[in-house]
Amino acid sequence: MGSFQLEDFAAGWIGGAASVIVGHPLDTVKTRLQAGVGYRSTLGCIRTVYRRESVLGFFKGMSFPLASIAVYNSVVFGVFSNTQRFLSQHRCGEPEASPPRTLPDLLLASMVAGVVSVGLGGPVDLIKIRLQMQTQPFQAANLSLKSGAAALGEQPAYQGPVHCIATIVRSEGLAGLYRGASAMLLRDVPGYCLYFVPYVFLSEWITPEACAGPSPCAVWLAGGMAGAISWGTATPMDVVKSRLQADGVYFNKYKGVLDCISQSYRKEGLQVFFRGITVNAVRGFPMSAAMFLGYELSLQAIRGDHAVTSP
């Protein structure tokens, strides 16, 4: 039918790598605020991480997402673009044409991308969060092991992403890699609707009618705003997901999504579900701006176009 295009997957690959490099330090702060103990504010969290773990503390858990996020975003962007294209062409009955996109098509394509993202991204997110939540400086593990008197929490539970995967599979089975997947699904399905839909409409609104496609500046601005909207509104379920995935390092605290919500609300009140919302919104702008700009410019280069085109 001409609706399936591999260029979208390749461009998503490049955009994904750009977003990780830009957004990971603030992602670490966000995770510590949501699932950690003793962090009262964003600035306080930043100071604590820097004082205890130096600048390297902000980059904990980055290697695994950096190695895998390109594949993850490649699939998510590819699935969204091709699903949306298929729906539009099926509705209009013109396989080779470029029919106008409608809100129902964009919403359904975004939901499909959100479901796919959980299947691929659940283990990636879990490993990232487990490594981010290790508050020990990098050199502490060897000192603790040599002393032979390492107390609970004095040494890292995981020595790296590979050791983290092996430990989880050994203790919890393959299903352990998908801890928090239900909360991630509740976050990502609506989250991707508020990610792709605002981007498409904002980029079209910013672009003058005489132009064939949005400029890099329009892509950067629309992508950043879409990211801020999506991550800001996704914060409550993001808190639940982070807590479920961080749980289980030394002991299991939560039995599931509802139990996590109940315990968190009972102990910390309604405000707990908005922890990290500022960091999420601020981080969402540059991260998503880099994501969409990398995606669109890569797509332009691959196709040999002279104008940036939307997914």
Backbone bond lengths (Angstrom), bond angles and torsions (degrees), N, CA, C in turn:
res aa  C-N    CA-C-N  psi(-1)  N-CA   C-N-CA  omega(-1)  CA-C   N-CA-C  phi
1 M - - - 1.468 - - 1.514 112.61 -
2 G 1.312 117.76 -11.57 1.450 120.37 -179.20 1.508 113.37 79.91
3 S 1.329 118.11 8.63 1.467 120.08 -175.98 1.522 112.63 -90.94
4 F 1.346 117.95 -21.56 1.454 120.81 -177.15 1.527 109.36 -91.08
5 Q 1.319 117.92 122.51 1.454 121.37 -176.32 1.521 109.98 -131.48
6 L 1.338 115.44 124.59 1.458 121.36 -178.62 1.522 112.24 -74.12
7 E 1.341 117.29 -18.50 1.469 119.43 -179.35 1.525 111.84 -59.04
8 D 1.340 116.42 -34.24 1.466 120.34 -179.54 1.520 111.26 -64.12
9 F 1.333 117.26 -36.32 1.463 121.09 179.25 1.526 110.47 -69.19
10 A 1.325 116.97 -42.70 1.467 120.84 -179.39 1.524 111.25 -65.20
11 A 1.333 117.17 -41.96 1.462 120.75 179.89 1.529 111.10 -67.94
12 G 1.335 116.72 -37.56 1.468 120.37 176.63 1.509 111.54 -62.48
13 W 1.322 117.28 -33.80 1.464 123.17 177.34 1.533 110.53 -57.15
14 I 1.321 116.90 -49.39 1.465 121.85 -177.80 1.524 110.87 -69.48
15 G 1.326 117.18 -43.26 1.455 120.44 179.15 1.513 112.83 -62.01
16 G 1.340 116.71 -36.54 1.465 120.71 179.53 1.507 112.70 -63.77
17 A 1.334 117.22 -43.82 1.463 120.87 178.95 1.521 110.89 -62.23
18 A 1.332 117.16 -40.42 1.466 121.10 179.08 1.524 111.45 -62.87
19 S 1.328 117.24 -39.71 1.467 120.29 -177.20 1.524 112.07 -68.38
20 V 1.341 117.79 -36.59 1.465 120.60 179.70 1.517 110.68 -65.24
21 I 1.320 117.19 -46.84 1.460 121.57 -178.14 1.521 110.63 -60.12
22 V 1.339 116.54 -40.43 1.466 120.97 -177.71 1.528 112.07 -74.44
23 G 1.339 116.82 -39.98 1.457 119.39 -168.20 1.507 118.51 -100.96
24 H 1.352 119.44 -9.64 1.468 119.66 -171.20 1.533 115.00 -63.71
25 P 1.332 120.41 -43.51 1.474 118.62 -179.88 1.526 113.33 -55.31
26 L 1.330 117.27 -46.03 1.463 120.05 178.44 1.521 111.35 -71.21
27 D 1.329 117.86 -27.42 1.458 121.04 175.49 1.525 110.09 -64.24
28 T 1.328 116.78 -38.08 1.464 120.36 176.59 1.524 110.73 -63.06
29 V 1.318 116.72 -43.06 1.467 121.11 177.99 1.524 110.01 -62.18
30 K 1.316 116.60 -43.98 1.466 121.62 179.19 1.526 111.08 -59.61
31 T 1.324 116.46 -45.38 1.469 120.41 -178.76 1.515 111.13 -64.54
32 R 1.328 117.50 -42.17 1.467 120.71 179.73 1.533 110.53 -63.96
33 L 1.326 117.14 -40.58 1.463 120.50 179.07 1.524 111.64 -63.80
34 Q 1.336 116.56 -39.99 1.456 120.72 -174.44 1.519 113.06 -79.09
35 A 1.330 116.98 -38.89 1.468 119.76 -172.36 1.519 113.88 -115.85
36 G 1.313 117.42 -7.99 1.459 120.45 -177.67 1.514 113.02 -89.74
37 V 1.324 114.71 179.14 1.463 121.58 -179.68 1.524 109.04 -124.20
38 G 1.330 116.66 135.07 1.452 120.59 174.73 1.506 115.50 95.22
39 Y 1.336 117.70 4.03 1.471 120.61 178.22 1.522 108.42 -100.53
40 R 1.325 116.67 113.02 1.463 120.09 -173.40 1.524 113.10 -94.90
41 S 1.319 118.02 -21.55 1.454 121.21 -178.63 1.524 109.18 -153.56
42 T 1.322 114.83 168.23 1.462 119.77 -179.74 1.521 111.36 -63.27
43 L 1.330 116.85 -48.48 1.468 120.30 -179.28 1.524 110.77 -65.64
44 G 1.346 116.01 -38.02 1.457 119.29 177.72 1.516 111.77 -63.37
45 C 1.319 116.29 -38.58 1.461 120.93 178.14 1.524 110.64 -65.39
46 I 1.325 116.37 -44.18 1.472 120.76 179.26 1.521 110.58 -60.63
47 R 1.329 116.70 -44.70 1.470 120.09 -179.96 1.527 111.37 -64.42
48 T 1.340 116.00 -41.35 1.467 120.07 -178.89 1.523 111.63 -64.40
49 V 1.321 115.74 -45.33 1.473 119.68 179.67 1.521 110.14 -62.30
50 Y 1.322 116.77 -43.98 1.468 120.12 -177.81 1.529 111.10 -67.34
51 R 1.342 116.73 -40.95 1.464 120.36 -178.38 1.528 111.71 -66.85
52 R 1.321 116.99 -39.84 1.461 120.39 -175.06 1.531 113.62 -88.27
53 E 1.338 116.26 -31.90 1.465 118.79 -170.36 1.522 114.23 -126.31
54 S 1.322 117.64 1.40 1.467 124.18 -178.20 1.530 110.48 65.47
55 V 1.311 116.71 -172.62 1.469 121.42 -178.09 1.524 111.26 -61.34
56 L 1.323 116.57 -31.77 1.465 120.60 -178.64 1.529 112.44 -61.29
57 G 1.331 117.08 -24.54 1.455 120.69 -179.95 1.522 112.83 -61.55
58 F 1.337 117.01 -28.30 1.464 120.59 -179.30 1.525 112.13 -76.09
59 F 1.323 116.30 -13.48 1.461 120.43 -176.76 1.527 112.69 -108.91
60 K 1.338 116.70 12.47 1.463 119.70 176.77 1.523 110.18 -62.84
61 G 1.321 115.27 136.70 1.457 120.23 177.80 1.506 114.59 77.31
62 M 1.338 118.17 10.15 1.465 120.68 -175.52 1.526 112.53 -80.07
63 S 1.335 116.86 -30.21 1.467 119.42 -172.39 1.527 112.12 -62.35
64 F 1.337 116.67 -42.37 1.460 119.43 -177.50 1.532 111.81 -68.25
65 P 1.358 119.57 -48.38 1.468 118.56 175.59 1.523 112.50 -60.09
66 L 1.342 116.94 -38.37 1.463 119.37 -178.70 1.521 110.58 -64.58
67 A 1.330 115.88 -36.45 1.465 119.84 179.77 1.519 112.17 -75.10
68 S 1.337 117.49 -27.27 1.463 120.21 -173.05 1.527 114.58 -112.63
69 I 1.346 117.65 -19.29 1.469 119.75 -174.14 1.514 111.52 -65.63
70 A 1.337 116.52 -29.34 1.454 118.83 179.17 1.525 110.31 -62.28
71 V 1.343 115.79 -43.67 1.465 119.91 177.57 1.527 109.67 -65.79
72 Y 1.336 115.81 -44.68 1.463 122.04 -178.49 1.534 111.06 -57.73
73 N 1.334 117.13 -52.55 1.455 120.21 -178.35 1.515 112.17 -71.94
74 S 1.308 116.35 -30.33 1.453 119.90 174.74 1.523 110.42 -57.70
75 V 1.332 116.05 -46.42 1.460 120.49 -179.37 1.528 110.98 -69.91
76 V 1.345 117.49 -44.03 1.468 120.72 -178.36 1.521 111.41 -61.51
77 F 1.339 116.93 -49.00 1.464 120.13 179.50 1.527 110.87 -66.77
78 G 1.339 116.27 -39.59 1.457 119.50 179.36 1.520 112.06 -64.55
79 V 1.340 116.66 -42.92 1.461 121.01 179.04 1.520 110.43 -64.92
80 F 1.332 117.52 -44.87 1.464 119.98 179.70 1.529 110.89 -61.11
81 S 1.325 116.73 -50.88 1.463 120.47 -175.76 1.518 112.13 -62.40
82 N 1.327 116.37 -46.05 1.462 119.61 -177.28 1.524 112.31 -72.91
83 T 1.345 117.80 -34.83 1.463 120.40 176.52 1.517 110.64 -66.27
84 Q 1.327 116.02 -45.31 1.457 120.69 179.43 1.530 110.80 -63.43
85 R 1.309 116.48 -40.23 1.472 120.75 178.58 1.533 111.14 -65.86
86 F 1.329 116.08 -42.28 1.467 120.66 178.84 1.524 110.94 -63.05
87 L 1.340 116.94 -44.62 1.470 120.59 -179.55 1.524 111.16 -63.10
88 S 1.319 116.77 -42.60 1.464 120.42 -179.13 1.520 111.42 -65.19
89 Q 1.331 115.96 -43.30 1.459 119.67 -178.97 1.528 111.21 -70.30
90 H 1.338 116.66 -37.18 1.462 120.14 178.51 1.528 110.52 -65.57
91 R 1.325 116.32 -38.66 1.462 120.44 -179.91 1.525 111.19 -66.36
92 C 1.334 115.81 -39.76 1.468 119.14 -176.86 1.522 113.22 -90.18
93 G 1.342 116.26 -15.52 1.456 119.58 -179.78 1.506 114.13 69.32
94 E 1.355 117.34 25.01 1.462 121.75 179.61 1.515 108.50 -126.51
95 P 1.332 117.91 87.72 1.463 121.76 -173.60 1.512 114.78 -57.01
96 E 1.331 117.92 -37.28 1.460 119.87 -173.94 1.520 112.93 -94.31
97 A 1.304 117.66 -2.39 1.464 120.74 -178.63 1.513 110.57 -88.32
98 S 1.326 115.74 175.98 1.465 121.59 175.85 1.518 107.85 -119.13
99 P 1.323 116.99 78.97 1.460 120.55 -175.76 1.526 111.41 -68.82
100 P 1.327 117.90 154.18 1.468 120.29 179.33 1.518 111.54 -64.19
101 R 1.313 115.30 145.01 1.474 120.46 -179.26 1.521 110.19 -84.82
102 T 1.320 116.38 141.24 1.461 121.43 178.92 1.527 109.23 -114.17
103 L 1.314 115.13 161.74 1.458 120.46 -179.18 1.531 112.29 -60.43
104 P 1.348 120.04 -44.50 1.478 118.76 177.82 1.533 112.81 -59.18
105 D 1.341 117.70 -40.05 1.461 120.61 178.53 1.524 110.93 -62.88
106 L 1.325 116.44 -44.12 1.459 121.31 -178.87 1.523 111.15 -65.77
107 L 1.336 116.40 -41.11 1.466 120.30 179.94 1.529 111.42 -64.91
108 L 1.321 117.03 -45.15 1.463 120.37 -178.72 1.524 111.07 -66.58
109 A 1.325 116.94 -40.97 1.466 120.53 177.99 1.526 110.65 -64.50
110 S 1.329 116.75 -38.45 1.469 121.00 178.59 1.522 110.85 -65.49
111 M 1.331 117.01 -40.20 1.463 120.88 179.36 1.524 111.32 -65.86
112 V 1.332 117.11 -40.35 1.465 120.68 177.19 1.531 109.57 -62.88
113 A 1.327 116.36 -43.40 1.463 120.23 178.54 1.528 110.88 -62.69
114 G 1.345 117.18 -36.94 1.462 120.85 179.10 1.517 112.24 -65.26
115 V 1.330 116.96 -40.72 1.469 120.73 178.81 1.523 110.30 -65.98
116 V 1.317 116.66 -44.71 1.464 121.17 179.33 1.531 110.52 -63.06
117 S 1.328 116.07 -37.32 1.461 119.98 -177.40 1.521 112.30 -62.26
118 V 1.331 117.31 -33.37 1.467 120.85 179.94 1.520 110.38 -69.48
119 G 1.324 116.37 -42.23 1.456 119.98 179.27 1.520 112.47 -59.86
120 L 1.328 116.29 -38.89 1.464 120.27 179.79 1.517 112.94 -88.24
121 G 1.326 115.95 -40.03 1.457 119.98 -170.61 1.511 115.89 -89.82
122 G 1.336 118.64 -13.38 1.460 120.71 -179.65 1.518 113.13 -55.79
123 P 1.333 118.68 -55.62 1.472 119.68 178.52 1.525 113.13 -62.46
124 V 1.339 117.43 -36.60 1.469 120.79 179.77 1.523 110.30 -62.92
125 D 1.334 115.64 -46.18 1.460 120.92 179.48 1.523 111.28 -64.15
126 L 1.320 116.39 -40.50 1.462 120.69 -179.58 1.520 111.44 -61.82
127 I 1.321 117.33 -48.70 1.466 121.33 -179.68 1.521 110.13 -63.47
128 K 1.317 117.11 -42.65 1.465 121.23 179.74 1.520 111.13 -59.44
129 I 1.325 116.61 -47.34 1.462 120.62 -177.14 1.524 110.96 -68.78
130 R 1.329 117.99 -40.09 1.464 119.85 178.60 1.533 110.61 -59.80
131 L 1.319 116.72 -41.14 1.469 120.36 179.94 1.526 111.28 -73.76
132 Q 1.322 117.17 -36.28 1.464 120.15 178.93 1.522 112.11 -66.21
133 M 1.328 116.85 -31.03 1.455 120.55 -176.32 1.524 113.33 -81.36
134 Q 1.310 117.90 -4.43 1.463 120.68 175.38 1.522 108.32 -79.21
135 T 1.309 116.18 109.78 1.458 120.85 -172.41 1.518 113.88 -88.30
136 Q 1.341 117.06 -3.09 1.461 119.35 -178.55 1.525 110.17 -73.49
137 P 1.347 116.70 144.06 1.464 119.11 171.42 1.519 109.36 -60.66
138 F 1.327 117.08 158.69 1.452 121.17 -174.32 1.524 113.30 -61.34
139 Q 1.336 117.88 -31.39 1.459 119.89 -175.92 1.523 113.19 -87.17
140 A 1.352 118.43 -2.46 1.463 120.55 -173.04 1.529 113.08 -71.13
141 A 1.335 117.32 -28.77 1.463 120.18 -173.46 1.522 111.92 -62.08
142 N 1.316 117.85 -48.53 1.457 120.73 -177.45 1.522 111.72 -63.86
143 L 1.337 116.58 -39.20 1.465 120.26 180.00 1.521 110.10 -64.47
144 S 1.336 116.94 -40.93 1.461 120.50 -179.21 1.519 110.96 -67.23
145 L 1.334 116.32 -40.16 1.460 119.61 -178.51 1.524 111.14 -67.66
146 K 1.334 116.98 -37.11 1.457 120.51 -179.35 1.520 111.52 -69.28
147 S 1.315 116.19 -33.89 1.458 118.96 -177.77 1.525 111.61 -70.57
148 G 1.335 115.87 -25.04 1.464 119.73 179.68 1.509 112.85 70.94
149 A 1.327 116.59 12.05 1.465 119.54 -177.20 1.514 110.62 -133.44
150 A 1.294 114.96 38.71 1.463 119.44 -177.75 1.518 109.83 -74.12
151 A 1.299 115.72 119.63 1.461 120.57 177.63 1.524 109.03 -83.06
152 L 1.333 114.91 168.88 1.446 120.86 -179.10 1.524 109.88 -57.46
153 G 1.330 117.83 122.61 1.441 121.76 177.31 1.506 113.67 91.12
154 E 1.338 120.39 -8.19 1.451 121.23 -179.51 1.518 112.00 -78.97
155 Q 1.312 117.25 -23.74 1.451 120.53 177.68 1.522 109.09 -122.06
156 P 1.319 117.83 149.25 1.464 119.90 -179.34 1.520 111.47 -62.49
157 A 1.314 115.59 140.86 1.463 119.94 177.30 1.521 110.96 -73.87
158 Y 1.350 115.85 -25.27 1.456 120.65 -177.08 1.529 109.84 -126.05
159 Q 1.324 115.93 135.12 1.459 121.15 -178.98 1.524 112.69 -90.90
160 G 1.313 117.08 -4.43 1.453 122.29 -179.57 1.517 109.92 164.59
161 P 1.343 118.56 177.24 1.466 120.40 -176.70 1.526 114.03 -60.34
162 V 1.336 117.79 -41.65 1.463 120.28 -179.22 1.528 110.93 -65.25
163 H 1.348 116.14 -44.05 1.463 120.40 178.04 1.520 110.83 -65.19
164 C 1.337 116.76 -35.18 1.467 121.31 178.70 1.528 110.17 -64.25
165 I 1.338 117.08 -45.81 1.462 120.97 178.97 1.527 110.65 -61.60
166 A 1.333 115.80 -46.76 1.465 120.30 -178.30 1.524 111.32 -62.29
167 T 1.341 116.98 -40.69 1.461 121.26 -179.17 1.525 111.26 -65.61
168 I 1.335 117.08 -43.89 1.461 121.13 -179.36 1.530 110.83 -65.24
169 V 1.324 116.62 -45.29 1.468 120.40 179.97 1.526 110.83 -63.71
170 R 1.333 116.14 -39.38 1.466 119.99 -179.20 1.530 111.74 -67.08
171 S 1.322 117.12 -39.01 1.470 120.35 -175.38 1.525 113.88 -91.45
172 E 1.341 117.39 -28.96 1.466 120.11 -174.16 1.525 113.78 -123.68
173 G 1.324 116.84 -5.79 1.460 119.75 -176.64 1.521 111.10 81.10
174 L 1.323 116.61 178.81 1.469 121.03 -179.98 1.525 112.00 -61.98
175 A 1.340 116.57 -30.59 1.466 120.14 179.21 1.522 111.63 -62.88
176 G 1.344 116.51 -24.96 1.459 120.14 178.85 1.510 113.44 -63.34
177 L 1.329 116.98 -25.34 1.461 120.70 178.58 1.526 111.86 -70.60
178 Y 1.329 116.25 -14.25 1.467 119.97 -179.72 1.534 111.85 -111.30
179 R 1.330 115.52 24.70 1.468 119.35 173.63 1.532 108.85 -60.02
180 G 1.315 116.96 132.11 1.462 121.05 -179.37 1.518 114.22 81.53
181 A 1.345 118.01 6.97 1.465 120.86 -177.24 1.530 111.90 -63.87
182 S 1.345 117.60 -35.86 1.461 119.72 179.93 1.526 110.83 -65.80
183 A 1.331 116.91 -39.91 1.466 120.17 176.59 1.522 110.69 -67.81
184 M 1.321 116.65 -37.01 1.462 121.06 177.62 1.525 110.47 -64.83
185 L 1.329 116.74 -37.81 1.458 120.91 177.51 1.526 110.53 -63.89
186 L 1.336 116.28 -43.03 1.464 120.46 178.70 1.523 111.91 -68.10
187 R 1.322 116.62 -22.97 1.467 120.85 176.50 1.522 111.88 -84.04
188 D 1.335 116.92 -44.50 1.459 120.29 -168.79 1.518 115.15 -82.63
189 V 1.330 118.35 -32.14 1.468 118.93 -179.37 1.533 110.32 -63.31
190 P 1.337 119.90 -54.27 1.473 118.03 174.52 1.524 112.15 -70.38
191 G 1.354 116.14 -30.16 1.461 119.75 -178.11 1.521 112.68 -62.88
192 Y 1.331 116.62 -41.51 1.463 119.23 179.02 1.526 111.72 -72.59
193 C 1.330 117.62 -27.74 1.471 119.58 172.56 1.522 110.45 -62.72
194 L 1.336 116.16 -39.27 1.467 120.96 179.60 1.524 111.35 -86.82
195 Y 1.308 116.94 8.44 1.459 122.75 177.76 1.528 110.25 -106.53
196 F 1.325 115.78 -55.95 1.459 120.00 -176.97 1.528 113.02 -77.52
197 V 1.335 117.63 -42.10 1.462 120.37 -175.82 1.532 111.76 -63.35
198 P 1.354 120.10 -50.51 1.466 118.56 176.67 1.529 112.54 -59.82
199 Y 1.345 116.34 -37.20 1.467 118.36 -179.94 1.523 111.52 -61.80
200 V 1.328 116.81 -47.11 1.462 120.23 -177.62 1.522 110.70 -61.73
201 F 1.330 116.90 -47.59 1.461 119.66 -176.65 1.529 112.38 -73.03
202 L 1.342 117.20 -37.03 1.468 119.49 178.19 1.528 111.36 -66.82
203 S 1.332 116.85 -42.51 1.464 119.23 179.93 1.525 111.14 -65.32
204 E 1.344 116.90 -37.21 1.464 119.88 177.25 1.525 111.39 -70.43
205 W 1.339 116.41 -35.18 1.467 120.13 -179.43 1.529 111.19 -70.26
206 I 1.334 116.89 -38.15 1.464 121.56 -179.27 1.526 111.53 -72.23
207 T 1.315 117.06 -32.13 1.467 121.72 -174.63 1.523 111.44 -78.15
208 P 1.327 118.62 126.83 1.468 121.22 176.32 1.528 111.02 -61.38
209 E 1.329 116.54 150.24 1.463 120.99 -176.06 1.525 112.21 -62.93
210 A 1.317 117.36 -28.12 1.468 120.51 -177.28 1.530 112.35 -72.93
211 C 1.337 117.59 -17.71 1.468 120.89 -176.82 1.524 110.83 -85.47
212 A 1.338 114.76 145.42 1.462 120.66 -179.82 1.521 111.88 -71.60
213 G 1.313 117.51 -28.04 1.456 122.39 -179.17 1.514 110.19 -162.51
214 P 1.337 117.57 168.34 1.462 120.43 -178.98 1.516 112.29 -66.52
215 S 1.315 116.14 147.24 1.456 121.84 177.27 1.521 109.46 -76.51
216 P 1.352 118.01 163.97 1.470 119.38 175.88 1.520 113.19 -55.11
217 C 1.330 116.89 -36.26 1.472 120.53 178.86 1.528 110.49 -65.26
218 A 1.346 117.14 -41.55 1.454 121.03 178.78 1.528 110.96 -66.48
219 V 1.330 116.68 -38.58 1.460 121.40 177.54 1.516 110.35 -63.33
220 W 1.334 116.26 -44.76 1.469 121.73 -179.49 1.523 110.56 -61.73
221 L 1.332 116.92 -46.41 1.463 120.87 -177.68 1.522 111.43 -69.07
222 A 1.330 118.06 -46.76 1.457 121.26 -179.57 1.527 111.00 -65.05
223 G 1.329 117.02 -41.53 1.461 120.32 178.18 1.514 112.37 -63.79
224 G 1.340 116.46 -41.88 1.460 120.06 178.83 1.514 112.57 -64.39
225 M 1.326 116.56 -43.53 1.468 120.28 179.47 1.520 111.37 -66.15
226 A 1.332 116.75 -39.76 1.465 120.01 177.98 1.521 110.74 -63.32
227 G 1.338 116.69 -40.04 1.457 120.43 178.51 1.512 112.84 -64.85
228 A 1.339 116.12 -41.61 1.463 120.10 179.16 1.526 111.00 -64.49
229 I 1.341 116.69 -40.98 1.462 120.85 178.89 1.528 110.91 -65.09
230 S 1.334 115.61 -47.67 1.463 120.61 -176.37 1.520 112.12 -64.13
231 W 1.333 117.05 -49.67 1.462 120.17 -177.01 1.526 112.00 -71.02
232 G 1.335 117.05 -33.46 1.464 119.20 178.43 1.517 112.19 -64.61
233 T 1.337 116.68 -44.88 1.467 120.56 -178.64 1.527 112.12 -75.56
234 A 1.318 117.74 -22.02 1.469 120.98 -178.51 1.524 112.84 -84.76
235 T 1.326 117.90 -3.81 1.463 121.58 -172.61 1.533 114.58 -56.13
236 P 1.346 120.58 -47.24 1.480 118.58 -178.20 1.533 113.61 -55.09
237 M 1.320 117.25 -48.18 1.464 119.00 -179.89 1.526 110.64 -75.45
238 D 1.320 117.07 -24.48 1.468 120.36 175.62 1.525 110.47 -66.08
239 V 1.330 116.70 -36.02 1.459 121.31 176.66 1.530 110.01 -62.51
240 V 1.336 115.90 -46.61 1.468 120.36 -179.89 1.520 110.24 -62.66
241 K 1.320 117.27 -44.34 1.467 121.56 179.86 1.523 111.32 -61.90
242 S 1.321 116.81 -44.66 1.466 120.56 -179.54 1.523 111.19 -62.57
243 R 1.332 116.43 -40.76 1.464 119.59 -178.94 1.532 111.52 -68.65
244 L 1.315 116.35 -39.10 1.461 119.32 178.75 1.528 111.13 -66.86
245 Q 1.338 116.73 -39.27 1.460 119.84 -178.21 1.520 111.99 -75.92
246 A 1.327 117.34 -32.43 1.469 119.95 177.21 1.521 110.89 -75.13
247 D 1.331 116.74 -23.02 1.458 121.86 179.15 1.522 110.44 -67.35
248 G 1.313 116.74 146.11 1.447 120.22 174.81 1.509 115.44 100.63
249 V 1.335 118.27 2.31 1.463 120.07 178.26 1.529 109.51 -66.41
250 Y 1.332 115.91 -50.14 1.465 120.49 178.45 1.533 111.78 -114.50
251 F 1.318 117.20 -30.69 1.466 121.70 177.78 1.525 107.73 -158.34
252 N 1.328 116.44 160.57 1.465 121.61 -179.15 1.525 109.92 -96.69
253 K 1.310 115.42 124.73 1.453 121.69 -176.40 1.526 111.99 -103.40
254 Y 1.319 116.78 -34.43 1.462 120.90 -175.29 1.527 110.94 -113.85
255 K 1.340 115.54 143.30 1.464 121.34 -179.65 1.521 112.65 -92.28
256 G 1.327 116.46 -16.26 1.453 120.12 -179.14 1.513 110.55 171.33
257 V 1.340 116.46 -171.36 1.462 121.64 -176.26 1.525 111.63 -60.90
258 L 1.327 117.46 -51.19 1.464 120.83 -177.80 1.526 111.51 -63.52
259 D 1.329 117.00 -39.44 1.464 120.47 179.44 1.523 110.57 -66.50
260 C 1.322 116.61 -38.46 1.466 120.54 177.89 1.523 110.57 -64.74
261 I 1.323 116.42 -44.71 1.471 120.44 178.24 1.528 110.17 -61.43
262 S 1.349 116.35 -45.08 1.462 121.26 -177.96 1.526 111.51 -63.41
263 Q 1.334 116.78 -49.63 1.459 120.09 -179.09 1.528 112.08 -63.79
264 S 1.334 116.02 -42.32 1.460 120.01 -178.69 1.517 111.30 -64.28
265 Y 1.334 116.46 -42.70 1.465 120.71 -179.83 1.522 111.08 -67.47
266 R 1.325 116.44 -41.90 1.460 120.73 -177.56 1.533 111.74 -64.92
267 K 1.300 116.88 -36.84 1.464 120.89 -175.66 1.526 113.43 -89.07
268 E 1.336 116.94 -31.87 1.471 118.48 -170.81 1.515 114.41 -127.74
269 G 1.334 117.83 -1.74 1.449 120.12 177.03 1.517 113.37 80.91
270 L 1.338 115.72 179.48 1.454 121.97 -175.76 1.523 112.66 -63.68
271 Q 1.335 116.61 -30.36 1.460 119.97 -176.03 1.526 113.65 -64.31
272 V 1.329 116.51 -18.12 1.463 119.28 -178.71 1.526 111.37 -62.11
273 F 1.340 116.95 -29.63 1.458 120.44 -176.92 1.530 112.72 -78.84
274 F 1.322 115.82 -1.40 1.464 119.29 177.29 1.522 111.45 -114.98
275 R 1.318 115.76 15.03 1.456 119.74 176.12 1.521 110.60 -65.45
276 G 1.311 115.12 131.24 1.455 119.49 178.43 1.510 114.32 81.13
277 I 1.347 118.44 9.03 1.460 119.51 -177.04 1.525 111.51 -66.12
278 T 1.333 116.75 -36.14 1.462 120.03 177.65 1.516 110.64 -66.03
279 V 1.322 115.97 -46.22 1.462 120.19 178.83 1.524 110.19 -63.07
280 N 1.323 117.23 -40.84 1.461 121.17 179.48 1.524 111.32 -60.06
281 A 1.340 116.19 -47.00 1.462 120.12 -178.52 1.527 111.39 -68.38
282 V 1.346 116.25 -44.05 1.467 119.92 -179.73 1.525 110.34 -66.17
283 R 1.321 116.75 -44.57 1.461 121.54 179.85 1.524 111.50 -67.74
284 G 1.349 115.47 -33.68 1.454 119.39 -177.85 1.510 113.44 -63.40
285 F 1.341 117.24 -29.51 1.471 118.93 -177.08 1.523 111.88 -69.40
286 P 1.341 120.31 -61.00 1.473 118.61 -177.93 1.529 112.98 -65.43
287 M 1.329 116.80 -34.68 1.456 119.79 -178.86 1.526 111.08 -65.17
288 S 1.324 116.50 -47.06 1.461 119.98 -179.17 1.523 111.83 -74.81
289 A 1.331 116.60 -32.15 1.466 119.26 175.40 1.523 110.02 -61.84
290 A 1.331 116.52 -43.49 1.463 120.52 177.42 1.518 110.89 -66.08
291 M 1.328 116.21 -38.61 1.457 121.24 179.67 1.529 111.43 -60.44
292 F 1.335 116.73 -55.21 1.463 120.16 -176.24 1.526 111.75 -69.49
293 L 1.328 117.06 -37.03 1.464 119.04 179.17 1.526 110.21 -65.84
294 G 1.341 116.51 -44.10 1.464 119.77 176.65 1.515 111.53 -61.81
295 Y 1.333 116.22 -40.83 1.462 121.10 179.80 1.529 110.97 -64.04
296 E 1.330 116.36 -51.14 1.461 120.05 -174.47 1.527 112.46 -67.48
297 L 1.339 116.65 -42.67 1.466 119.26 179.87 1.524 111.01 -67.43
298 S 1.325 116.70 -36.46 1.468 120.21 176.89 1.526 110.54 -66.10
299 L 1.323 115.95 -41.44 1.465 120.61 178.76 1.528 110.23 -63.77
300 Q 1.320 115.30 -39.84 1.460 120.29 178.14 1.525 110.84 -62.89
301 A 1.341 116.49 -44.22 1.462 120.31 -179.09 1.532 111.50 -67.38
302 I 1.338 116.55 -40.52 1.468 120.58 -179.03 1.520 111.58 -65.63
303 R 1.332 115.78 -40.80 1.465 119.75 -177.91 1.518 112.83 -84.80
304 G 1.336 116.36 -14.67 1.444 119.90 -179.07 1.518 112.57 75.96
305 D 1.333 115.99 23.90 1.477 119.91 179.11 1.516 109.67 -78.70
306 H 1.318 115.04 161.77 1.469 121.34 176.23 1.519 111.42 -104.08
307 A 1.308 116.65 -7.67 1.472 121.08 178.99 1.518 108.30 -127.34
308 V 1.335 116.10 144.36 1.457 120.74 178.07 1.522 108.32 -71.39
309 T 1.330 115.08 139.56 1.466 119.87 179.88 1.510 109.72 -119.93
310 S 1.320 116.20 154.58 1.454 121.06 -178.48 1.517 110.11 -84.22
311 P 1.366 117.70 156.07 1.464 120.80 178.95 1.516 111.67 -66.36
